[in-house]
Amino acid sequence: MLLHPLTLLTLTLTLPSLALASPLVAFPGAEGFGAHATGGRAGTSFVVTTLADSGAGSLRDALSQPGRIITFTVGGVIPIKDRLVIPKSTSILGQTAPSPGITIYGNGVSASGADGSIVRYIRVRMGAGGSKGKDALTIAHGHDMLFDHVSASWGRDETFSINGGNAGNISIQDSIIAQGLTPHSAGGLIQTGGGGESQANVRGNYFISGPSSGKTHAFTRGTETFHAYVADNYLDADRDGALNGRLLPAGNSSAYGGMNLVTAPFPYPGPASLLSAKEALEKVLAGAGASRFRDGVDARIVREVRSWGKEGELIESEKEGVMAGLMEKGGVRRRWWSRREAKTWERLMYEAEGRVGREGSEVVKEMEGRAGGAEWRVENPMEIMPSGYTRIEEWAESLLAATTPASKNGRLLPPRSGRRGPGSSKSDRQGKARHVIRPK
């Protein structure tokens, strides 16, 4: 399946093949064939402390060995010259990075052979200077992987591809795959072994044409060997600035590019709650991609989608047109928030970074910040807790529980709190305060 040169905002995309792994899901909310990836849970902890391309404490250093849970005490752009390779049994927990989160820029990332790995809240922005003929994110082989809240863009071949004869049990969920660079400008090639036969459930999708789409249909080049159960899929092709797509008739093979349509869904593990096409669209616009801190690039992509066909363009380089300079801006404030709401959000984000207490004992020790701020070290990070997850995984998940916003009409809303959180004093605002975190 070749993804058209349109932005792909994914809710859940799963690729089957092999027997399922551990019964414990990768994290609360993990879904699909890759939901049981274990990451580095049986390995060691590694903390990324620098945005440098290489050297001690770098992400490249972290990925030099398999079996690691990787967390971050730094946030920003990691400029890379050569491609990064994710080894087996790796967890990359990008949600642990402070604002503006982690962006990998300058070349791509390979997850080929990264069996059992979990990648969350990371941006991979390859760019025109990356390796020619390569994807921003690619998997040629491997199994039991899960990519959650990943933002991938600016690939020179495809942007995120799974293309190999021995790849399976892979999930991509709540992610943004966008803006492959011309002249190729493709979202992804999803193609594995299986004797030429494909079976898929295609449900609850909303396809929206943009200014450069021409007469592109939602589905093309279907064959009798591509068997699909289809339902609740819409195409909005008129580019009139309003969301008013038409339902693609489930019984009409021509509406689905000539696929062989079947009458019952395949028994694949799907989302716990199946959303309608409109609900799925609003959900991904509100929070897909590395959205703990949504950067200027993703914000622009979402704006273009929400223009309902009026905005968007093909680009040859990330340094041209409306995208120029957006990555360097870092995180963006939600423009529809009031100043008070924005401050509440910032305070809660700050508080969340300190919610690490577990089991009535102090698990965090204070460390002096390298840049005048503060860093945290979780004691016994790889200890398995009663939940089945490690202590460091529980902490990483707690950051999301405290800061994941609600949404209204697809727009993020800040959580509200009457608590007077840290960050209000002058020393805190200057990043010089010493902070002690204790159990709740």
N, C-alpha and C positions, 0 to 999 in steps of 0.2 A: 504494500500500500504506500503510495507516494503522497505525502501531504502537500497540498497546494501552497503556493507562495503567499499565504495569508497567515495572519497571526493565529496560533493555536493556543487557546486558553483551555487547559485540560482540567477536568474534574477527576476522572479516573480512566487511565488507559492501561490495560493489562495485557501481557503477552504470555500465553500458556505454553507448557511443553512437558515439564518434569514433575515428579512427585513432590508434594509439599514438604517443607522442612519443619522447624519447631512449631508446636501448637500455640506458643505465646506470640502475640502479634508484635511487630517491630516497635510500636509505640501506640498509645491510645488513638484510635482513628485510622490506623493503617488498614488498607483494603486491597482486594484483588489478589492476583497470583503471587505477588511479591510481599504480601502482608506479613509473612512469617520470617522474613530475613532477620538474622540475629546480630548483624554488625560486628562490632568489636567486643561484645559483652563478655566473652570468655578470655579476653586478652588484657591489654594494659591501657592506661590513660596517657594521653599526650596533649599538652597545652601549647597552642600556637601563640607566640608572644611578639612576633614581628611581621610586618607586611613585606619584608624582603622576599625576593624570588627564591633565594636559597640560603643555606647556612643554618646554624643552630636556632631552633625555635620557629623555623619557617614552616609553611604548609608543605612545601616540597620535602622538607626533613620529616615531617609527620607522616607523609605517604611513602617513606622509604622502607617501611616494614609493615607486614600485614598484622591483623589482629589488634587494632587500636581504636579507642574511642577518642575522637579529636574534638577539642573545644578551643575557644578563642578568648583571649583577653584584649585583643585589638580589633578595631573595625576600620574598614576602608578598602582601597583598591590594592590588590596584589598584582603587580605587573609581572608577567611571566614571558620569558623568551622562548623556552621549549615547552612542549606539551607536558601536562601533569598526567600521571598514571595512578589510578586508584587500585591498590592491591586487595587481595581477598580479605573478607571479614573486617571491614572498616566501617566505622560510624563517623560521619562528618556532621557535627551538630552546629550548624551555622547560626542557630538562634541564640547561642551563648555569646556571640560577638556583640560588643556595644555598638551604638550608633556610629556609622550608618549601615552596619552589617558588612558582609564580606562579598567583594566582587573580584573575580578572577579575570584578568584582562590581558590581551596581547597574543594569546594562543588558546588552544583547546584543551579538553580533558578527555582521557580515554578511561572507560570503565570496563574494557574488555578483560574478561577473566576475574572481575571483582566479585566473585561468588560470595553471596551472603551479605553484601554491603548495603548500608543505609546512608543516603545523602539528603540532608535537609537544609532549607533556608540558605542557599548559596546561589550567587549569580555567576554564570559563565558567559562572558562577553568576549568572543574570539577577536573579531576585528580584521580589517583589511591587511594588517601586518602578520597575521597568523599563517600557519603552514598551508601552502597551496593544495587544493584538492582534499582538505580535511574538514571534518565536522567540528562544530563547537563542542558538542558532547557526543560520544560515540560508544556503541557496544557491538563488538563483532562476535563475541561468544561469552558465555557465563550464565549463571542462574541464580535465582533467589535474591533479587535486588529490588530496592524500593527508593524512588526519587520523589521527595515530597517538598512542595513549596520551593521548587527550583526555577530560576529564571535563566533561560538560555537564548542567546541572540548572536547575530552577526557571524554566522558560520560561512565559510567559503565554499563548502560543498553543500551538505545539509546542515541543519542547525542542531537537531537531536535525532540520531538514527540508531535503530537496532537492526542490524543487517548481518546475519550470519546463520550458518546451518545448525549451530549448537547453542542457541540462546533461548531461555525460557524462564517462566516464573518471575516476570519483571513487571513492576507497577510504576507508572508515572501518575502522580495525583496532585491536584491543586497547583499546577505549574503553568508557566508561560513559556511558549516556544515561539519566537518572533523574529522577524526581520533578517532572514538570510540575505546575504549580500549578493547583488547582481555581479556577473550575469547568470549565476545559477539560481539563487534566491529561492531555496526550498525549505520547507519546515522540517521534514524528516522522511526517511525511507524505512518503513517497518516491514521487514521481510526475513523470514527464517525458513528452516528446512521443513519438510513434510510432504514431499512428493508432488508439490505444486497445488495441493489442496489447502484452502484456508476456510476457517469457520470463525465467525465473529458476531457479537451482539452490538448493534449500532442503535443506541437509544438515547433520547433526550438531548439532541445536539441542535445548536442554533448556528447556521452558517450565514455570515453577513459579508456581502461584497463591498470592496473598497474602490477608490478612484482608479486603481491600476488593475482591477480584476478583469476588465473586459467582459466577455460573455462566459466566463468560467462558471461551470456548474459545480454543485456541491460534490458530486461523484462523477468520475469519468473512468473509462477503460476497465469497467467491470467485466468479469468473465464467468463462464459456467462453473469454473472450479473455485470461485470465491463465493462461499455460501454464507448468507447473512440473515439474521433475524433483525428486522428494522421496526422501529416504532417511535412516534413523537419527535420527528426530526423536521426542522423548519429551515427554509432558505429565504433570506431577505435580500433580493438582488436589485432593487430599484434605486438605491443610493439617494433616497429623498430626505434623509435626516430624521426619519421616524422609524421606530422598530415596528414593522408590520409585515413580517415574513409570512409565507404561505406554507402550509403543511405539505410535506412530500408524501404522497399516497403510499402506504405500506405495501399495497398489492401491485404496484407499478414498477417493474424492473427497470424500465427506461429512466425513471426518476432517480434510480440508484446506479446509473452508468452501466446497466446490463448485468448486474450481479445476479446470482441464483438466490432468490429470496425463499426463505423457509418460514413455516407458520408458527413455530414455537422457539423460544429462546434456548440457546445452548446452556447446559448446566454448569456455568462458570461462576466462580465466586465474585460477586459484584458488590456494589455499595450497600451498606446496611439500610440506607434510606434512598430510594430511587427518586431523584428530583425530576420535575418536568423540565422541558427545554428552557423555558423562561426562567425558572428558579435556578437552574444550573448556570445560565448566563449571568444572572445577578450575583450568584455566589462567587464565581471566578473573577468577575470585575471587582468585587469588593475585597477579595483576599488572596487571589492566586499569586504565584511567584514568591520570591523572598520578601514577603510582605510584613514581617515584623517591623522592618524599616523599609518602606517602598521607596526606591530611588527614582530619580528624574526620568530615566529611560522607561521603566515600567509604567510610571505615571503617564508618560506621553502615549505609550502603546494603549493603555486603557482609555485615555481620552479619545484616541482615534477610533477605537471600537465603539465607544459611546456616541460618537458623531453619527452613527448609523449610516455609514457610507460616504460621508462628506470629506473626511480627512484621512490622510495616509499616503505614503509614497514609497516606491522602490528606491533603495539607495545602494551605491557602489562602495561607499565608505561610511563608517560611523562618524567621520569628521565633517560630513557635509549635511546640508539641509537642516531640518528642524532638530535632528539628533545631536548636532554638534554641541559639545560642552555639557550635555545633560548628565553624563556619567560622573563627571567631575564635581557636580553639585552635591552628590551624596544624597542623603534622605530629604524628602520633601514634606512640607506641612500640608495637611488636608485643607485646601483653601476654603472649604465650606464650614470649617470649625470657627467658633468664636475664639478670641484670645484666651478667655478663661478655660474653654474646653481643651485647647492646645496645651495649656499649662498643666491641667489635670492629667492629660495623657503623659506628658513628660515626667510628672511626679510619680505616676504609677509605674512607668517603665523603670524608673530609678529604684523604686521600692521593690519591684519584682526581682531585680538583680540581687537583692539581699535575702530573698525567701528561700533559704537553703536548709533550715532546721529540720531534722528528722529524728524520730524515736526518742525525743526528750534529751538528747545529748548534743553538745556543740559539735557541728561538723565542719565549720568553716573557721579558719584562722586568718587573722588580718595580715596582709603583706603590704609593704610600702610600694606605691605605684611608681612605675618606671617613667611615666610622663606627668608626674605631679598629681595623679588621680589615685585610684585604688585598684588592686587586683585581688582575686580570691582563689584560694586553694581549698578544694573540698577534701577533707580528711577521709581516708579509706575510700577513694572514689569508685573502686571496682568491687566493693562489697555488694553482694546480692541481697536485696531487701525482700521483705515478705511478698511484695508484688511480683517478684521474679525479675525485676529490672535492677540495674546497678544504682548505687547512690548518685552517681554523676548523671545518669539518665533521668532519674527522678527530679533532680535539680533542674536540668535542662527543660524538662516538660513543665515544671512549675513556672518558668519564665513565660511560657505561652499561655498558661492558664490565667495568669494575672494580666496579660496585655493583649490578648486576642480581642479585637473589637467586635461589637455587634454591628449589624448593618441595617440600613433602611433604604429601600429602593436601590440596592446595590452599592450604596455609599457607606464607607466606614464611619462608625460613630465611636468617639472615645468613651472608655468606661468612666463612670462617675463615682466619685468618692468624697466623703466628707472629712476623711482623715487629713491631717496636716503632715505630709510626708517630708522626708529629708530633701535636701536640695534648696531649702528656702533661705538658709543663712548665706552671708556673703562669702564665707570660706568655702561652703559647699559649691556655690555658683562658680567660684574660681577653680574648682577641682582640686583643692588643697586639703580638704578635710580628711581626717582618718575615720574610717567607718568600721564598726564592729557589728557583725551579724550573729544573732543568737536565735535559738529555736522559738517558734511561736508559742 
